[in-house]
Amino acid sequence: MDEYKIPQEKSKFKQFIKNNYADVIGSGISGTLSMFSTAEPFVGFLAGPAGAIVAGTLKGIGKDINERQLSPREDYRVGKVLAITALEIHQRLEQGENLRNDGFFNKKSTGRSDAEEIAEAIMLKCQREPQEKKIEYIGYLLAGIAFDSNISADMGHQLIKAAEELTYRQFCILKLAVVKNRYDLRNQNYQNHAGFSKELYQVLQECHDLCLKNYLDYKIPLIFNGKITVGYVNLQPNNIAIQGIGGDLYNLMKLSSIPDQDIIPIASVLK
């Protein structure tokens, strides 16, 4: 993804979408949030009954967050995830997919819907997210939850927390676990490996962290000579596989779309 700059002038979200439809992801958005309280930026973009439901949810959350004190960078991050979510939902509706109809968008006794709570949780996470490469995929997560009735509100919050805790490199490792056959990864573990470079033990530690979270499976027995052995030295790169929440994150966050150029350096370390 190309580097971007925050535009100096405010721009209307609707016009931004119209002019930059193909470049919304990875592009700067400034002043987006202010438009949620003064206009209908999704009219004509998230059209139709289904689009109106989503537009109302995003507009309400955008207006609420806009009333808080945000730095220019925070404004940019939240605006970006809103734009990515809107674009992804728009494309999926255009392809004939249907929003979930299990009450996810309905107001509860608290006066808020599960959709609003999930959207706010994601906006707040993105507001403070320093690794801005993650924001695109977190936007996909919000859109994905909006279409999948198998994801309860509780699971949605669990997935958001999981995404927040992982580094962008761990996103890349989850993709590598799926496409590992494209690369000539190491076929042995590191138990007798002599000398761990900084590059190697960084990646191995992040792989091990994913394993401890049960998002990644080493696919090896952890008992040797009657003793339980746990540690990144057990990693056999060509045998890793995603599992559980790791698989849910991979699918809902569209981690398959992570560019190969971000995967290759990790694969090179694990050869």
Long-range contacts (C-beta under 8 A, 24 or more apart in sequence): 1-25, 1-26, 1-133, 1-136, 1-259, 2-26, 4-28, 6-30, 6-72, 6-73, 6-76, 10-34, 12-39, 12-41, 13-39, 13-41, 13-42, 13-79, 13-82, 13-83, 14-39, 14-40, 14-41, 14-42, 14-43, 14-44, 14-45, 16-83, 17-41, 17-45, 17-83, 17-86, 17-87, 18-45, 21-87, 24-83, 24-84, 24-87, 25-84, 25-87, 25-136, 26-136, 28-76, 28-80, 29-76, 29-79, 29-80, 29-82, 29-83, 30-72, 30-75, 30-76, 30-79, 31-75, 31-79, 32-62, 32-75, 32-78, 32-79, 32-82, 32-83, 33-62, 33-63, 33-65, 33-66, 33-70, 33-75, 33-78, 33-79, 33-82, 34-66, 35-62, 36-60, 36-62, 36-63, 36-66, 37-62, 37-63, 37-66, 37-67, 42-86, 45-86, 45-90, 46-86, 46-89, 46-90, 46-93, 48-93, 50-93, 50-98, 50-99, 51-89, 51-90, 51-93, 53-99, 53-105, 54-86, 54-89, 54-99, 54-146, 55-86, 57-105, 57-113, 57-115, 57-116, 57-119, 58-82, 58-85, 58-86, 58-119, 60-116, 61-116, 61-119, 61-120, 61-123, 62-123, 64-120, 65-120, 65-123, 65-124, 65-127, 70-127, 74-127, 74-128, 77-126, 77-127, 77-129, 77-132, 77-135, 78-123, 78-126, 78-127, 80-126, 80-132, 80-135, 80-136, 80-139, 81-122, 81-123, 81-126, 81-135, 81-138, 81-139, 81-142, 82-123, 82-139, 83-139, 84-135, 84-136, 84-139, 84-140, 84-143, 85-119, 85-122, 85-139, 85-140, 85-142, 85-143, 88-139, 88-140, 88-143, 89-143, 89-146, 89-147, 92-143, 92-147, 97-147, 98-147, 99-146, 99-147, 100-146, 100-147, 100-148, 100-149, 101-149, 102-149, 104-146, 104-149, 104-153, 114-153, 114-156, 115-146, 117-153, 117-157, 118-142, 118-145, 118-153, 118-156, 118-157, 118-160, 121-156, 121-157, 121-160, 122-160, 125-160, 125-163, 125-164, 129-164, 131-167, 131-168, 133-168, 133-262, 134-163, 134-168, 134-171, 137-163, 137-171, 137-253, 137-254, 137-255, 137-258, 138-163, 138-253, 140-252, 140-253, 140-254, 140-257, 141-249, 141-252, 141-253, 144-251, 144-252, 144-253, 144-254, 145-252, 148-252, 151-248, 151-252, 155-248, 158-245, 159-245, 159-248, 159-249, 159-252, 162-213, 162-215, 162-245, 162-249, 163-249, 163-253, 166-210, 166-249, 167-206, 168-262, 169-203, 169-206, 169-266, 170-206, 170-209, 170-210, 171-249, 171-253, 171-255, 171-258, 172-258, 172-262, 172-263, 172-266, 173-203, 173-206, 173-207, 173-210, 173-216, 173-266, 174-210, 174-215, 174-216, 174-242, 174-246, 174-249, 174-250, 174-255, 175-250, 175-255, 175-256, 175-258, 175-263, 176-240, 176-263, 176-266, 176-267, 176-270, 177-216, 177-240, 177-241, 177-242, 177-246, 178-242, 178-250, 178-255, 178-256, 179-263, 180-237, 180-238, 180-240, 180-267, 183-263, 183-264, 183-267, 183-270, 183-271, 184-271, 185-237, 185-238, 185-267, 185-270, 185-271, 186-236, 186-237, 186-238, 186-270, 186-271, 187-236, 187-237, 187-238, 188-236, 189-220, 189-233, 189-234, 189-235, 189-236, 190-232, 190-233, 190-234, 190-235, 191-233, 191-234, 193-233, 199-269, 200-269, 201-232, 203-266, 203-269, 203-270, 204-232, 204-233, 204-235, 205-232, 207-232, 207-235, 207-240, 208-232, 208-235, 210-246, 211-235, 213-245, 213-246, 214-243, 214-244, 214-245, 214-246, 215-242, 215-243, 215-244, 215-245, 215-246, 215-249, 216-240, 216-241, 216-242, 216-243, 216-246, 217-241, 217-242, 217-243, 237-270, 237-271
